[in-house]
Amino acid sequence: MFGLANGFHLNVVHYIFITYYNI
């Protein structure tokens, strides 16, 4: 469960980071 949550968190951070950089 922790691994899945950690992977999801990293995906969200990565997506937000890319979106922020695209602006």
C-alpha positions, -999 to 999 in steps of 0.1 A, spaced: 0 0 0 28 24 9 46 17 -24 15 23 -44 8 56 -25 44 67 -30 42 59 -68 10 79 -71 25 108 -52 55 108 -75 33 107 -106 12 137 -93 44 157 -85 58 149 -119 26 159 -137 24 192 -117 61 199 -124 56 194 -162 24 214 -162 41 243 -143 71 242 -166 48 243 -197 33 276 -185 
